[in-house]
Amino acid sequence: MNKQKAKQAGLKHRQRRVRSKIFGTAERPRLRVVRSNANIYAMIVDDTTHRTLVSASTLEAELKGEKTGNKEAAHKVGELVGKRAVEAGIKAVKFDRGGRIYHGRVQALAEGARAAGLEF
């Protein structure tokens, strides 16, 4: 197995492990973070009904024209998803970092969501 496949397999294993422990409900949905090299995505999911309640990403029209693969962009996405969640009546969420470590862009997104009023 080459190095890239090993990294992807490890990531998938960590994602499955985290998802076995974190389950979003209607009262406290799950804030899922997906990170790629170029963009970052955040969605708030109710796992009981399998629906995405709120989402935001660096591909939004509000964030066009800016750099998308850095911590500042991740913080803005966190603020955007937090603002939309508060408008939708969601105050508390469970944080699903998607198998990634709580560092860098994932941490910046979480801090942005907290700044917008989400609790987790």
N, CA, C and O of each residue as an XYZ file, in Angstrom:
480
protein
N       0.849     -1.177      0.000
C       0.000      0.000      0.000
C       0.895      1.240      0.000
O       1.808      1.362      0.817
N       0.621      2.140     -0.914
C       1.454      3.332     -0.956
C       1.038      4.326      0.128
O       0.025      4.141      0.804
N       1.824      5.363      0.278
C       1.636      6.301      1.384
C       0.292      7.028      1.301
O      -0.371      7.206      2.323
N      -0.118      7.446      0.112
C      -1.382      8.168     -0.041
C      -2.573      7.284      0.311
O      -3.499      7.736      0.983
N      -2.561      6.040     -0.131
C      -3.652      5.126      0.197
C      -3.695      4.832      1.691
O      -4.775      4.692      2.265
N      -2.538      4.740      2.320
C      -2.485      4.497      3.761
C      -3.066      5.679      4.527
O      -3.785      5.496      5.509
N      -2.752      6.896      4.076
C      -3.306      8.087      4.731
C      -4.821      8.132      4.581
O      -5.528      8.441      5.540
N      -5.324      7.829      3.398
C      -6.776      7.832      3.169
C      -7.463      6.750      3.990
O      -8.550      6.976      4.522
N      -6.845      5.577      4.099
C      -7.426      4.500      4.898
C      -7.473      4.877      6.373
O      -8.450      4.581      7.061
N      -6.426      5.524      6.856
C      -6.406      5.978      8.247
C      -7.468      7.020      8.509
O      -8.117      7.002      9.555
N      -7.650      7.936      7.558
C      -8.686      8.963      7.701
C     -10.070      8.334      7.748
O     -10.890      8.706      8.588
N     -10.339      7.393      6.865
C     -11.637      6.715      6.851
C     -11.879      5.976      8.165
O     -12.997      5.969      8.680
N     -10.835      5.358      8.704
C     -10.956      4.644      9.971
C     -11.289      5.615     11.103
O     -12.151      5.322     11.932
N     -10.619      6.762     11.146
C     -10.897      7.767     12.181
C     -12.305      8.336     12.028
O     -12.989      8.567     13.026
N     -12.745      8.563     10.788
C     -14.099      9.069     10.561
C     -15.141      8.088     11.073
O     -16.103      8.497     11.723
N     -14.967      6.802     10.794
C     -15.914      5.787     11.271
C     -15.924      5.727     12.797
O     -16.984      5.586     13.407
N     -14.760      5.834     13.407
C     -14.673      5.787     14.867
C     -15.400      6.983     15.494
O     -16.131      6.823     16.471
N     -15.202      8.158     14.941
C     -15.864      9.349     15.470
C     -17.370      9.260     15.266
O     -18.138      9.613     16.161
N     -17.799      8.793     14.099
C     -19.240      8.713     13.797
C     -19.947      7.654     14.633
O     -21.161      7.729     14.822
N     -19.210      6.673     15.135
C     -19.848      5.680     15.993
C     -20.171      6.260     17.361
O     -21.003      5.712     18.084
N     -19.523      7.360     17.724
C     -19.726      7.962     19.042
C     -20.575      9.225     19.002
O     -21.222      9.562     19.994
N     -20.586      9.926     17.880
C     -21.307     11.198     17.776
C     -22.550     10.997     16.924
O     -22.468     10.535     15.786
N     -23.704     11.349     17.486
C     -24.977     11.211     16.783
C     -25.778     12.481     17.027
O     -26.050     12.836     18.174
N     -26.159     13.170     15.949
C     -26.897     14.415     16.075
C     -28.390     14.166     16.202
O     -28.956     13.349     15.475
N     -29.019     14.868     17.122
C     -30.458     14.760     17.315
C     -31.103     16.084     16.934
O     -30.412     17.033     16.563
N     -32.425     16.147     17.024
C     -33.121     17.389     16.702
C     -32.785     18.473     17.724
O     -32.697     19.649     17.373
N     -32.597     18.084     18.987
C     -32.273     19.065     20.027
C     -30.826     19.534     19.942
O     -30.524     20.698     20.202
N     -29.932     18.612     19.575
C     -28.509     18.929     19.484
C     -27.932     18.260     18.238
O     -27.382     17.162     18.324
N     -28.054     18.916     17.075
C     -27.559     18.316     15.828
C     -26.028     18.297     15.775
O     -25.349     18.842     16.644
N     -25.520     17.665     14.748
C     -24.085     17.464     14.572
C     -23.544     18.496     13.587
O     -24.084     18.661     12.493
N     -22.479     19.187     13.977
C     -21.776     20.122     13.089
C     -20.633     19.372     12.432
O     -19.624     19.085     13.078
N     -20.780     19.054     11.164
C     -19.819     18.248     10.410
C     -18.901     19.178      9.631
O     -19.366     20.099      8.959
N     -17.599     18.936      9.722
C     -16.599     19.721      9.007
C     -15.933     18.826      7.970
O     -15.459     17.736      8.291
N     -15.902     19.291      6.732
C     -15.216     18.591      5.651
C     -14.154     19.546      5.120
O     -14.450     20.682      4.748
N     -12.928     19.072      5.092
C     -11.816     19.918      4.685
C     -11.128     19.316      3.471
O     -10.771     18.138      3.475
N     -10.943     20.122      2.433
C     -10.133     19.714      1.297
C      -8.948     20.668      1.209
O      -8.838     21.597      2.009
N      -8.076     20.447      0.256
C      -6.923     21.339      0.128
C      -7.344     22.750     -0.253
O      -6.727     23.721      0.185
N      -8.387     22.869     -1.065
C      -8.770     24.172     -1.594
C      -9.909     24.831     -0.827
O      -9.974     26.060     -0.777
N     -10.810     24.055     -0.226
C     -12.016     24.614      0.399
C     -12.291     23.945      1.727
O     -11.673     22.942      2.084
N     -13.246     24.532      2.457
C     -13.717     23.935      3.703
C     -15.237     24.063      3.726
O     -15.791     25.082      3.314
N     -15.892     23.033      4.206
C     -17.347     22.963      4.208
C     -17.812     22.658      5.629
O     -17.138     21.936      6.364
N     -18.947     23.200      6.011
C     -19.539     22.904      7.314
C     -21.033     22.715      7.115
O     -21.679     23.481      6.401
N     -21.573     21.690      7.752
C     -23.014     21.465      7.673
C     -23.518     20.977      9.016
O     -22.827     20.243      9.723
N     -24.710     21.386      9.356
C     -25.354     20.954     10.584
C     -26.405     19.935     10.203
O     -27.324     20.229      9.438
N     -26.261     18.708     10.753
C     -27.050     17.566     10.318
C     -27.846     17.005     11.488
O     -27.326     16.859     12.594
N     -29.120     16.690     11.232
C     -29.956     15.955     12.168
C     -29.928     14.497     11.719
O     -30.508     14.151     10.690
N     -29.256     13.641     12.490
C     -29.071     12.252     12.084
C     -30.328     11.398     12.266
O     -30.422     10.318     11.683
N     -31.287     11.857     13.058
C     -32.505     11.068     13.223
C     -33.369     11.132     11.976
O     -34.014     10.145     11.623
N     -33.394     12.284     11.300
C     -34.182     12.427     10.073
C     -33.302     12.421      8.818
O     -33.818     12.481      7.702
N     -31.988     12.351      8.994
C     -31.030     12.340      7.879
C     -31.181     13.575      7.000
O     -31.232     13.468      5.775
N     -31.251     14.738      7.623
C     -31.407     15.993      6.888
C     -30.322     16.983      7.289
O     -29.912     17.059      8.447
N     -29.877     17.732      6.298
C     -28.969     18.840      6.549
C     -29.807     20.069      6.859
O     -30.616     20.498      6.037
N     -29.615     20.633      8.036
C     -30.410     21.771      8.470
C     -29.821     23.089      7.985
O     -30.547     23.967      7.518
N     -28.507     23.224      8.098
C     -27.809     24.460      7.729
C     -26.464     24.062      7.140
O     -25.857     23.083      7.575
N     -25.998     24.817      6.155
C     -24.668     24.545      5.614
C     -24.005     25.844      5.168
O     -24.665     26.859      4.945
N     -22.688     25.782      5.046
C     -21.902     26.908      4.545
C     -20.573     26.365      4.044
O     -20.108     25.319      4.498
N     -19.971     27.074      3.115
C     -18.660     26.674      2.600
C     -17.953     27.885      2.021
O     -18.521     28.973      1.928
N     -16.712     27.677      1.637
C     -15.951     28.757      1.014
C     -16.390     28.986     -0.423
O     -15.918     29.924     -1.065
N     -17.277     28.154     -0.940
C     -17.800     28.340     -2.293
C     -19.029     29.244     -2.322
O     -19.597     29.475     -3.390
N     -19.447     29.758     -1.164
C     -20.619     30.630     -1.081
C     -20.363     31.927     -1.851
O     -19.224     32.370     -1.998
N     -21.445     32.514     -2.331
C     -21.336     33.779     -3.057
C     -20.822     34.891     -2.149
O     -20.148     35.810     -2.614
N     -21.138     34.813     -0.853
C     -20.695     35.842      0.093
C     -19.176     35.830      0.295
O     -18.594     36.847      0.673
N     -18.536     34.688      0.047
C     -17.097     34.565      0.268
C     -16.301     34.485     -1.026
O     -15.102     34.211     -0.989
N     -16.940     34.717     -2.167
C     -16.243     34.659     -3.456
C     -15.208     35.769     -3.548
O     -15.383     36.848     -2.982
N     -14.143     35.493     -4.257
C     -13.115     36.494     -4.481
C     -12.039     36.530     -3.411
O     -11.095     37.313     -3.516
N     -12.161     35.699     -2.386
C     -11.164     35.657     -1.336
C     -10.417     34.330     -1.412
O     -10.858     33.403     -2.091
N      -9.294     34.242     -0.721
C      -8.593     32.964     -0.639
C      -9.451     32.003      0.168
O     -10.082     32.396      1.150
N      -9.473     30.736     -0.251
C     -10.399     29.793      0.365
C      -9.709     28.717      1.181
O     -10.383     28.026      1.945
N      -8.429     28.541      1.062
C      -7.745     27.451      1.738
C      -6.931     27.886      2.930
O      -5.887     27.295      3.205
N      -7.382     28.914      3.657
C      -6.614     29.378      4.801
C      -7.498     29.504      6.045
O      -8.712     29.306      5.981
N      -6.871     29.837      7.174
C      -7.604     29.884      8.440
C      -8.603     31.037      8.491
O      -9.653     30.904      9.120
N      -8.305     32.154      7.851
C      -9.242     33.269      7.856
C     -10.536     32.888      7.153
O     -11.622     33.221      7.629
N     -10.431     32.198      6.030
C     -11.618     31.751      5.307
C     -12.405     30.744      6.137
O     -13.635     30.779      6.151
N     -11.703     29.844      6.831
C     -12.381     28.863      7.678
C     -13.125     29.552      8.812
O     -14.232     29.147      9.167
N     -12.521     30.596      9.385
C     -13.188     31.346     10.454
C     -14.457     32.004      9.934
O     -15.481     32.003     10.617
N     -14.399     32.564      8.737
C     -15.581     33.190      8.139
C     -16.681     32.167      7.861
O     -17.862     32.460      8.046
N     -16.300     30.972      7.418
C     -17.285     29.915      7.188
C     -17.927     29.516      8.516
O     -19.135     29.286      8.577
N     -17.129     29.432      9.571
C     -17.670     29.125     10.893
C     -18.652     30.176     11.368
O     -19.706     29.849     11.914
N     -18.308     31.442     11.162
C     -19.228     32.516     11.541
C     -20.515     32.445     10.722
O     -21.605     32.663     11.250
N     -20.384     32.139      9.432
C     -21.545     32.062      8.555
C     -22.470     30.916      8.945
O     -23.684     31.103      9.014
N     -21.919     29.737      9.200
C     -22.758     28.602      9.586
C     -23.354     28.838     10.970
O     -24.486     28.430     11.229
N     -22.610     29.490     11.860
C     -23.139     29.806     13.183
C     -24.284     30.799     13.118
O     -25.288     30.649     13.814
N     -24.129     31.812     12.279
C     -25.186     32.810     12.124
C     -26.449     32.179     11.554
O     -27.552     32.456     12.024
N     -26.288     31.330     10.541
C     -27.444     30.660      9.935
C     -28.109     29.697     10.916
O     -29.331     29.553     10.915
N     -27.309     29.043     11.747
C     -27.868     28.115     12.725
C     -28.670     28.852     13.787
O     -29.751     28.407     14.173
N     -28.149     29.967     14.256
C     -28.875     30.745     15.268
C     -30.180     31.270     14.683
O     -31.201     31.293     15.370
N     -30.159     31.695     13.414
C     -31.387     32.137     12.762
C     -32.394     31.002     12.619
O     -33.602     31.237     12.647
N     -31.900     29.761     12.466
C     -32.776     28.594     12.332
C     -33.227     28.060     13.689
O     -33.999     27.103     13.749
N     -32.755     28.665     14.777
C     -33.172     28.249     16.108
C     -32.291     27.175     16.727
O     -32.690     26.542     17.704
N     -31.111     26.958     16.182
C     -30.187     25.961     16.720
C     -29.177     26.694     17.599
O     -28.495     27.612     17.144
N     -29.091     26.277     18.868
C     -28.180     26.945     19.794
C     -26.993     26.085     20.186
O     -25.903     26.606     20.427
N     -27.194     24.747     20.254
C     -26.130     23.847     20.683
C     -25.963     22.733     19.660
O     -26.944     22.218     19.123
N     -24.719     22.368     19.395
C     -24.409     21.315     18.427
C     -23.332     20.402     19.003
O     -22.661     20.741     19.978
N     -23.184     19.239     18.380
C     -22.071     18.342     18.654
C     -21.082     18.518     17.516
O     -21.474     18.541     16.350
N     -19.806     18.641     17.844
C     -18.789     18.955     16.836
C     -18.190     17.674     16.288
O     -17.634     16.872     17.038
N     -18.301     17.480     14.976
C     -17.721     16.332     14.275
C     -16.607     16.861     13.391
O     -16.868     17.463     12.349
N     -15.371     16.640     13.800
C     -14.226     17.185     13.072
C     -13.826     16.332     11.887
O     -12.856     16.656     11.202
N     -14.542     15.255     11.625
C     -14.327     14.460     10.425
C     -13.028     13.689     10.383
O     -12.467     13.487      9.306
N     -12.536     13.253     11.529
C     -11.302     12.488     11.559
C     -10.048     13.342     11.514
O      -8.941     12.807     11.582
N     -10.187     14.623     11.406
C      -9.035     15.535     11.372
C      -8.699     15.968     12.793
O      -9.556     15.913     13.676
N      -7.462     16.396     13.022
C      -7.102     16.877     14.346
C      -7.666     18.279     14.542
O      -7.866     19.016     13.577
N      -7.918     18.639     15.787
C      -8.476     19.946     16.125
C      -7.337     20.957     16.110
O      -6.766     21.296     17.147
N      -7.021     21.427     14.906
C      -5.866     22.291     14.719
C      -6.042     23.009     13.398
O      -6.671     22.473     12.486
N      -5.508     24.198     13.277
C      -5.504     24.903     11.999
C      -6.883     25.322     11.539
O      -7.611     25.996     12.268
N      -7.248     24.919     10.315
C      -8.509     25.356      9.720
C      -9.725     24.794     10.435
O     -10.752     25.467     10.520
N      -9.631     23.572     10.952
C     -10.759     22.982     11.684
C     -10.996     23.768     12.971
O     -12.141     24.049     13.326
N      -9.931     24.118     13.661
C     -10.041     24.902     14.881
C     -10.569     26.302     14.580
O     -11.390     26.821     15.337
N     -10.121     26.917     13.502
C     -10.585     28.257     13.135
C     -12.074     28.247     12.817
O     -12.786     29.183     13.180
N     -12.556     27.205     12.143
C     -13.983     27.095     11.860
C     -14.781     26.967     13.158
O     -15.826     27.600     13.309
N     -14.298     26.161     14.083
C     -14.984     25.987     15.362
C     -15.031     27.291     16.149
O     -16.057     27.616     16.745
N     -13.940     28.032     16.157
C     -13.906     29.309     16.872
C     -14.848     30.319     16.228
O     -15.483     31.105     16.931
N     -14.947     30.309     14.905
C     -15.879     31.191     14.216
C     -17.320     30.853     14.552
O     -18.141     31.750     14.739
N     -17.633     29.565     14.631
C     -18.998     29.158     14.984
C     -19.321     29.540     16.415
O     -20.439     29.962     16.709
N     -18.350     29.396     17.310
C     -18.568     29.811     18.700
C     -18.771     31.329     18.790
O     -19.597     31.807     19.568
N     -18.020     32.065     17.998
C     -18.149     33.530     18.010
C     -19.524     33.972     17.528
O     -20.020     35.023     17.933
N     -20.144     33.162     16.657
C     -21.469     33.501     16.135
C     -22.584     33.101     17.104
O     -23.741     33.459     16.885
N     -22.252     32.361     18.176
C     -23.258     32.041     19.177
C     -23.583     30.580     19.363
O     -24.463     30.249     20.158
N     -22.898     29.683     18.651
C     -23.152     28.253     18.834
C     -22.420     27.739     20.059
O     -21.331     28.212     20.383
N     -23.019     26.765     20.744
C     -22.393     26.142     21.898
C     -22.051     24.699     21.559
O     -22.881     23.968     21.019
N     -20.820     24.289     21.881
C     -20.416     22.886     21.763
C     -19.168     22.640     22.544
O     -18.667     21.515     22.571
